[in-house]
Amino acid sequence: MIDLKGISIVRILFAAFDTSGRVGTIDSNATETLAFGPLSSSRKVVCNTAISSRVLEKARSGHYSLDRIDGIPRTLLKKYCLKGNGQYEGTLLIVKELRQRVEFHYSNLMAPTKGLGTFDIIFLRNVMIYFDPETKRKVINNLLPYLKIDGHLLIGHSETLNGITSDLVAVRRVTHPHASPKHT
């Protein structure tokens, strides 16, 4: 568990996010805990970055197809989503209060946007599996200046930083709660 006690403003970066359902799960769970949970909106900043203007616009709109919501708990869907009807049948809209708590910026992992600040938590999930070791090193080295000294970098369960950097220390391996025993 990441201890955020004593932090006046919690800053979270979802680096290279996309608009798939799994990202929605990460966002909604993080938002439940951070944005609407014990930390008020004045104490958190959620920032998403991507290189696709289409992905950024889609995410800003908060309008998604219902086939993209696998894995998002029903309680969060009821709490933070409006179900479309009429011409919007088969879609949902993230509630305005939630959309207003999130920033979206263009940024390339190979040449990150300047001026984003530093973050307590950086999610970089299911991205590095597509890169060779040298590109992985470059991506991590590019993100390290954005990670606070006592911050946390979270990567996908099938990813590793072994042989990529010695500037980070593994805290623990987290297994997806729905993984079967043979996958843990």
C-alpha positions in Angstrom: 0.0 0.0 0.0 1.3 3.5 -0.9 1.3 5.7 2.2 0.1 9.2 1.3 -0.3 10.5 4.8 1.3 13.9 5.3 1.4 14.8 1.7 -0.5 18.1 1.2 -1.2 17.6 -2.5 -1.1 14.2 -4.2 0.0 14.3 -7.8 -0.6 11.2 -10.0 0.6 10.7 -13.6 -0.9 8.1 -16.0 1.9 8.1 -18.6 1.0 7.0 -22.1 -2.6 6.1 -21.2 -5.1 4.9 -23.7 -8.9 4.8 -23.8 -9.3 1.0 -23.2 -11.3 -0.4 -20.3 -8.3 -1.4 -18.3 -7.2 2.2 -18.1 -10.7 3.1 -17.0 -10.3 0.6 -14.2 -7.1 2.1 -13.0 -8.5 5.7 -13.3 -11.7 4.9 -11.5 -10.1 3.0 -8.7 -7.4 5.6 -8.2 -10.0 8.3 -8.4 -12.2 6.6 -5.9 -9.4 6.4 -3.4 -7.8 9.7 -4.1 -10.2 12.2 -5.8 -13.4 11.2 -4.0 -11.9 9.4 -1.1 -10.2 10.7 2.0 -8.3 13.3 0.0 -10.3 16.2 -1.2 -10.2 17.7 -4.7 -8.0 20.5 -3.5 -5.4 17.9 -2.5 -4.9 16.0 -5.7 -3.9 16.4 -9.3 -4.4 13.6 -11.8 -2.6 14.1 -15.0 -2.8 11.9 -18.1 -0.4 12.0 -21.0 -0.5 10.5 -24.5 0.9 11.1 -28.0 -2.4 10.7 -29.8 -4.6 13.8 -30.1 -7.5 11.4 -30.8 -6.9 9.6 -27.5 -6.6 12.9 -25.6 -9.8 14.2 -27.1 -11.7 11.0 -26.4 -10.5 11.0 -22.8 -11.3 14.7 -22.3 -14.9 14.0 -23.4 -15.3 11.2 -20.9 -17.7 9.5 -23.3 -17.1 5.8 -23.8 -18.8 2.7 -25.3 -20.2 0.3 -22.8 -18.0 -2.5 -24.3 -15.0 -0.7 -22.8 -16.0 -1.1 -19.1 -14.8 -4.6 -18.3 -13.2 -4.8 -14.9 -14.7 -1.6 -13.6 -16.6 -2.4 -10.4 -20.4 -1.8 -10.7 -20.4 0.4 -7.6 -18.0 2.8 -9.4 -20.0 2.7 -12.6 -23.1 3.7 -10.7 -21.3 6.4 -8.7 -19.3 8.1 -11.5 -21.0 7.3 -14.8 -24.2 8.3 -16.6 -25.7 5.7 -18.9 -26.6 6.9 -22.3 -30.1 6.6 -23.8 -31.7 7.5 -27.1 -28.9 8.3 -29.6 -26.3 7.6 -26.9 -27.6 4.1 -26.1 -24.7 1.7 -25.5 -22.5 4.4 -24.1 -21.6 6.1 -20.8 -20.4 9.5 -19.8 -18.1 10.1 -16.8 -19.7 12.5 -14.5 -18.6 16.2 -14.8 -17.2 16.3 -11.2 -14.8 13.5 -12.1 -13.8 14.9 -15.5 -13.0 18.2 -13.9 -10.4 16.6 -11.6 -8.3 15.3 -14.4 -5.8 17.0 -16.7 -4.8 15.8 -20.2 -1.5 16.7 -21.9 0.3 15.7 -25.0 3.6 14.1 -24.1 5.9 11.6 -25.8 7.8 9.1 -23.6 10.9 9.6 -25.7 10.8 13.4 -25.3 8.4 14.2 -22.4 6.6 17.6 -22.2 8.4 20.1 -20.0 6.5 21.8 -17.1 4.3 19.0 -15.9 5.9 19.1 -12.5 6.8 16.1 -10.3 4.5 13.3 -9.2 4.0 11.1 -6.1 2.8 8.2 -8.3 3.5 7.5 -11.9 1.5 4.7 -13.6 3.4 3.3 -16.7 1.4 0.1 -17.2 1.5 -2.2 -20.2 3.7 0.1 -22.2 7.2 -1.1 -21.9 6.4 -4.6 -23.1 6.5 -3.2 -26.6 10.1 -1.7 -26.3 13.6 -3.2 -26.6 15.9 -2.8 -23.5 17.6 0.4 -24.8 14.2 2.1 -25.4 13.0 1.0 -22.0 16.1 2.6 -20.4 15.5 5.8 -22.2 11.8 5.9 -21.2 12.6 5.3 -17.6 15.4 7.9 -17.6 13.0 10.4 -19.2 10.4 9.7 -16.5 12.6 9.7 -13.4 12.9 13.6 -13.3 9.0 13.7 -13.0 9.0 11.2 -10.0 9.4 12.7 -6.6 12.3 11.3 -4.5 9.9 9.3 -2.3 7.4 8.6 -5.2 6.2 5.3 -6.7 6.4 4.1 -10.3 3.9 1.4 -11.0 4.4 -0.8 -14.1 2.3 -3.6 -15.5 2.4 -7.1 -13.9 4.1 -8.6 -16.9 6.8 -5.9 -17.0 10.1 -5.6 -15.2 12.8 -3.1 -14.7 15.5 -5.7 -14.1 18.6 -4.7 -16.1 17.0 -1.4 -17.1 17.8 0.9 -14.1 19.3 0.8 -10.7 17.8 4.1 -9.8 14.6 2.6 -8.5 14.0 0.1 -5.8 11.3 -2.5 -6.0 8.9 -2.2 -3.1 6.8 -5.3 -3.9 5.3 -7.2 -6.7 1.5 -6.9 -6.9 -0.6 -9.6 -8.4 -3.9 -8.8 -10.2 -6.7 -9.8 -7.8 -8.4 -11.9 -10.5 -5.3 -13.7 -11.7 -5.5 -17.5 -11.4 -2.8 -19.1 -9.2 -0.8 -20.3 -12.2 -0.3 -16.7 -13.3 1.0 -15.3 -10.0 
